Amino acid sequence: MATEFVDRVTVHLAAGAGGNGCASIRREKFKPLGGPDGADGGNGGNIIFRVDRQTTTLLPLHHRPHVRADDGGIGKGDLRHGADGRDLIVDVPEGTVVKNTNGDVIADLVEEGTEFTAAAGGRGGLGNAALASTKRKAPGFALLGEPGQTLSLVLELKTIADIALVGYPSAGKSSLIAALSAAKPKIADYPFTTLVPNLGVVQAGDTRYTVADVPGLIPGASEGKGLGLEFLRHVERCAGLVHVIDMATWEPGRDPVSDLTIIESELAAYAVDLDDGSGLLPLSQRPKLVALNKVDIPDGRDLADIVRPDLEAAGYRVFEISAVSHAGLRELSFAMAELVLAERERRAEIEATPQRVVIRPKAVDDRGFEVRSERTSDGPLFRVLGDKPRRWVQQTDFGNDEAVGYLADRLEHLGVEEALFKAGAKPGDTIVVGGDDGVVFDWDPTTVGGAELLGSRGSDARLDEETRSTRKERKAAYHEKMDAKAATRAEFEQERLAERAHRESRLGAPATESGEGAGEE
């Protein structure tokens, strides 16, 4: 049978990477170096979860769990910026809870149109036009785009209902929700007929609320037995619970009081991990009603008369109902409406209470990075951690010496070199910028990182002004060049004569120039 309802799925997200910046020099007639005109790369696309009431299941993400956004375009010359990658909007049902792989709640999406940026796209790299300054007039490099955020998240769908019907399988929960509302769940005379939660809208006087029917619970449901654990999350948001107890069960060894005790123990064992600021109570402490179902059967009516006093003595409000004859349904619907109104008033008071805003300012001595000293089998290792160093390393083209020099400038200006000295780093020690996948290099504080190939750090020798030579200097240079040419020709002539003399000596001929001694005997 094809799956139509999925309420838990693990998705693997990959936001778009930022486009690389461009290193370009404007070329015009009579201006071989017209200045830098390399543009910035575009930003990568974000992955955004958005609540859509028309979406009722996580089935699309179940079939396609790998989600990827568009990358940003690369920058080009003539200041043509790269296009930003399009954001990818993923529609999720109302009531979706976003968790990380450790089970921590990251976001709770409960209102139509609510958006949550699950994975942020990488920023585009700066072109050399943006990197130009008064000291570095025409940078010969650009910054690379940052990679997009990649992570795995767990999405759980928790039904948003006001009242939840709980009980053993075949207790009549589906029949009850069908009698109270216009919902049409599957109803049959065998256990676990209900495989997915069913929702119904009930009108009791001026109060309208929703009722959820979840699959039946059995002993050990909170530990994963049956279908209970799969769907207990769907009752977490409910204002109250209604225990539907079967007064005509066909299973031996069961009675209404023991059924209620077992279901209560399973609810108490289930931990509510949702914290949306509404102060939800554990399931065992929620307001509860008890509905003794199937009293239209003679034995069911007699059994209800026997157990009702004991349940009322235990503090429960008890209603004798029949989903078939609709007996007692009106009284039960108004009792459920009272629980819903009380919960709505409580939440309104919480929302009206001013929320305390906690401001955590940045520490005055926060440098934006830290240096950790580690001991490895190969010797000491110093790890530089921080958002700025990590991002700067990702943006550096290590195949460009000038770009490496620019990275060295930035790290030195941030204070990384001084912090390494204080941490005890020595020339030749291993330095890692970032985590386990960071960049590893041997530290040499005297190395200028390759920027000296274009002059001193912070300068560009390609645009340095040259002084014009005088006439005397040009004449001296000309004579020097002609003398060098004459000396070179004389050297070549001597080598030619020596080679010819050696060749003729081997043949026994006189070592003379051609024509000398010709015709003499």
Secondary structure, 3 states (H helix, E strand, C coil): CCCCCCCEEEEEEECCCCCCCCCCECCECCECCCCECCCCCCCCCCEEEEECCCCCCCHHHHHCCEEECCCCCCCECCCECCCCCCCEEEEECCCEEEEECCCCEEEEECCCCCEEEEECCCCCCCCHHHHCCCCCCCCCCCCCCCCCCEEEEEEEECCCCCEEEECCCCCCHHHHHHHHCCCCCCCCCCCCCCCCCEEEEEEECCEEEEEEECCCCCCCHHHCCCCHHHHHHHHCCCCEEEEEEECCCCCCCCCHHHHHHHHHHHHHHCCCCCCCCCCCCCHHHCCEEEEEECCCCHHHHHHHHHHHHHHHHCCCEEEECCCCCCCCHHHHHHHHHHHHHHHHHHHHHHHHCCCCCCCCCCCCCCCCCEEEEEEECCEEEEEEECHHHHHHHHCCCCCCHHHHHHHHHHHHHHCHHHHHHHCCCCCCCEEEECCCCCEEEECCCCCCCCHHHHCCCCCCHHHCCCCCCCHHHHHHHHHHHHHHHHHHHHHHHHHHHHHHHHHHHHHCCCCCCCCCCCCCC
